[in-house]
Amino acid sequence: MDQLPPGITGNAKHLLSGAEEDALQWREIKTVKHYTNAFIVQDGRILLGMKKRGWGMGKYNGFGGKVDQGETPLEAAKRELEEEAGIQAPLEYAGTLIFLTDDVEWAFHIHIYRADSYTGTVTESEEMRPEWFSASPDTTDLPPIPFDRMWETDEAWIPLLIAKKTFTGRADFVGPKDQSKPYKWWYGTVEDS
């Protein structure tokens, strides 16, 4: 699959893709809203948060949310990380994901960030319960990343995040919010120009 899906731009190299049998075309992107997701990857471990309320409740994810008006994606990611996990970090851009689902009319354009260090004390918030997981086969004192309690396509790009490989991807989901399933997906690495 050499052709990039709609919404994916730049010098991306195909890594993996797939679709349900009846998925012939990508869904049309009519409107885009920007979001962020931030991760701490340190000493063979990754900090994830279990969502305690709202969309994705009960699933593990990074720390993030909407980019507010007048805010850059990086500013939003830093704000959300502090609000949801109580920490500050020197976040760096890691990738971009685009998601579409049945329940909303817009595409989620998610700016992904990561850091190798942080300051402050990891703290549970009203929205997220932070927890460390093993991000390396050498880290055996922590549970493995709980992909079975995450969004189905996270397993495609989280290893790229851990390996510090810039990535991009798109996934179209079908079904109601928290029960939505991937319909068509494409993930790749971003090559230097």
C-alpha positions as CSV (number, residue, x, y, z in Angstrom):
1,M,0.0,0.0,0.0
2,D,2.1,2.9,-1.3
3,Q,-0.7,5.5,-1.4
4,L,-1.1,7.5,1.8
5,P,-4.5,7.6,3.3
6,P,-6.4,11.0,3.3
7,G,-5.2,13.3,6.0
8,I,-1.7,11.8,6.1
9,T,1.0,14.0,4.6
10,G,4.7,14.1,4.4
11,N,7.4,11.5,3.8
12,A,5.8,8.5,5.5
13,K,6.9,5.0,4.9
14,H,4.2,2.3,5.2
15,L,4.6,0.0,8.2
16,L,1.3,-1.8,8.5
17,S,-2.3,-1.5,7.4
18,G,-5.5,-3.4,7.4
19,A,-9.2,-3.3,7.0
20,E,-12.4,-5.2,7.7
21,E,-13.7,-7.1,4.7
22,D,-16.3,-4.5,3.8
23,A,-14.0,-1.5,4.2
24,L,-13.6,-0.2,0.6
25,Q,-12.8,3.4,1.1
26,W,-11.5,5.8,3.8
27,R,-14.2,7.9,5.4
28,E,-14.3,11.5,4.4
29,I,-12.7,14.0,6.7
30,K,-15.0,17.0,6.9
31,T,-13.7,18.8,10.0
32,V,-10.6,18.4,12.2
33,K,-10.2,19.0,15.9
34,H,-6.8,18.9,17.5
35,Y,-5.9,16.9,20.6
36,T,-2.7,15.8,22.3
37,N,-1.4,12.7,24.0
38,A,1.8,12.6,26.1
39,F,3.9,9.7,27.4
40,I,6.8,9.3,29.7
41,V,9.2,6.5,28.6
42,Q,12.0,6.1,31.2
43,D,14.4,3.3,32.3
44,G,12.6,0.5,30.3
45,R,9.1,1.6,31.5
46,I,6.2,3.6,30.2
47,L,3.7,5.7,32.2
48,L,0.1,5.2,31.1
49,G,-3.1,6.4,32.7
50,M,-6.3,4.4,33.2
51,K,-9.2,6.7,32.1
52,K,-11.6,7.0,35.0
53,R,-14.4,8.9,33.3
54,G,-15.7,10.0,29.9
55,W,-14.8,8.6,26.5
56,G,-12.4,5.7,26.9
57,M,-13.3,5.0,30.5
58,G,-11.5,1.9,31.7
59,K,-8.9,2.0,28.9
60,Y,-5.2,2.8,29.4
61,N,-3.8,5.7,27.3
62,G,-1.3,8.6,27.5
63,F,-2.2,11.9,29.1
64,G,-3.9,14.4,26.9
65,G,-6.9,16.2,25.6
66,K,-8.2,19.0,23.5
67,V,-5.9,21.8,22.3
68,D,-7.6,25.0,23.6
69,Q,-7.9,28.1,21.5
70,G,-4.7,30.1,21.5
71,E,-2.7,27.1,22.7
72,T,-0.1,25.2,20.7
73,P,-0.3,21.4,20.7
74,L,2.9,21.3,22.8
75,E,1.5,23.7,25.4
76,A,-1.7,21.7,25.5
77,A,0.2,18.4,26.0
78,K,2.2,19.9,28.9
79,R,-0.9,21.3,30.5
80,E,-2.8,18.0,30.2
81,L,0.2,16.0,31.6
82,E,0.3,18.2,34.6
83,E,-3.5,18.2,35.1
84,E,-3.9,14.5,34.7
85,A,-0.7,13.1,36.2
86,G,0.7,15.9,38.3
87,I,4.1,16.1,36.5
88,Q,6.0,18.3,34.1
89,A,8.2,16.9,31.4
90,P,10.4,18.2,28.5
91,L,8.1,16.8,25.9
92,E,9.2,16.2,22.3
93,Y,7.1,15.5,19.2
94,A,6.8,11.8,18.5
95,G,4.1,11.4,15.9
96,T,0.6,12.2,14.6
97,L,-2.5,10.1,14.6
98,I,-5.8,10.7,12.9
99,F,-8.9,8.9,14.1
100,L,-12.5,9.0,12.8
101,T,-15.5,7.4,14.5
102,D,-19.2,7.1,14.0
103,D,-20.2,9.1,17.1
104,V,-18.6,12.4,16.1
105,E,-18.6,14.5,12.9
106,W,-14.9,15.5,13.1
107,A,-11.6,13.8,12.8
108,F,-9.4,13.6,15.9
109,H,-5.9,15.0,14.9
110,I,-3.8,13.8,17.8
111,H,-0.3,15.3,18.3
112,I,1.7,12.6,20.2
113,Y,4.6,13.6,22.5
114,R,7.0,11.7,24.7
115,A,9.7,12.5,27.3
116,D,12.5,10.5,28.9
117,S,12.3,12.4,32.2
118,Y,9.9,14.3,34.3
119,T,9.7,16.4,37.5
120,G,7.1,16.3,40.2
121,T,5.3,13.4,41.8
122,V,3.1,11.2,39.7
123,T,-0.3,11.7,41.1
124,E,-3.8,10.3,40.4
125,S,-6.3,12.9,39.2
126,E,-10.1,12.9,38.9
127,E,-9.7,11.8,35.2
128,M,-6.6,9.4,35.2
129,R,-5.0,6.8,37.4
130,P,-1.3,6.7,36.4
131,E,0.6,3.4,36.4
132,W,4.0,2.2,35.2
133,F,4.3,-0.7,32.8
134,S,7.3,-2.5,31.3
135,A,8.4,-1.0,28.0
136,S,11.3,-3.4,27.6
137,P,11.9,-7.2,27.9
138,D,14.7,-6.3,30.4
139,T,12.2,-4.6,32.8
140,T,10.6,-7.6,34.5
141,D,9.5,-6.0,37.8
142,L,6.5,-4.4,36.1
143,P,3.4,-5.7,34.2
144,P,3.6,-5.6,30.4
145,I,1.8,-2.9,28.5
146,P,-1.9,-3.8,28.7
147,F,-2.8,-3.7,25.0
148,D,-5.9,-5.7,25.8
149,R,-7.2,-2.7,27.8
150,M,-6.2,0.0,25.2
151,W,-7.6,1.1,21.9
152,E,-7.1,-1.7,19.4
153,T,-4.7,0.0,17.1
154,D,-2.3,1.3,19.9
155,E,-0.3,-1.9,19.5
156,A,0.8,-0.7,16.0
157,W,2.3,2.6,17.1
158,I,3.3,2.4,20.8
159,P,6.4,0.3,20.0
160,L,7.4,3.1,17.6
161,L,6.9,5.7,20.4
162,I,9.1,3.6,22.7
163,A,11.8,3.2,20.0
164,K,11.8,7.0,19.3
165,K,10.8,6.5,15.7
166,T,8.6,9.3,14.5
167,F,5.3,7.9,13.2
168,T,2.1,8.8,11.6
169,G,-1.2,6.9,11.3
170,R,-4.9,6.9,10.6
171,A,-7.6,4.6,11.9
172,D,-11.3,4.8,11.0
173,F,-13.5,3.2,13.7
174,V,-17.1,2.1,13.6
175,G,-19.6,1.6,16.4
176,P,-20.6,3.6,19.4
177,K,-17.9,5.5,21.4
178,D,-16.3,3.1,23.8
179,Q,-17.4,0.0,21.9
180,S,-16.0,1.2,18.6
181,K,-13.7,-1.1,16.6
182,P,-11.2,-0.4,13.9
183,Y,-12.7,-0.5,10.4
184,K,-9.6,0.6,8.3
185,W,-6.1,1.6,9.5
186,W,-2.7,2.6,8.2
187,Y,0.5,3.3,10.2
188,G,4.0,4.3,9.1
189,T,7.2,5.8,10.1
190,V,8.2,9.3,9.0
191,E,11.4,9.5,7.1
192,D,13.7,12.5,7.2
193,S,13.3,14.6,4.1
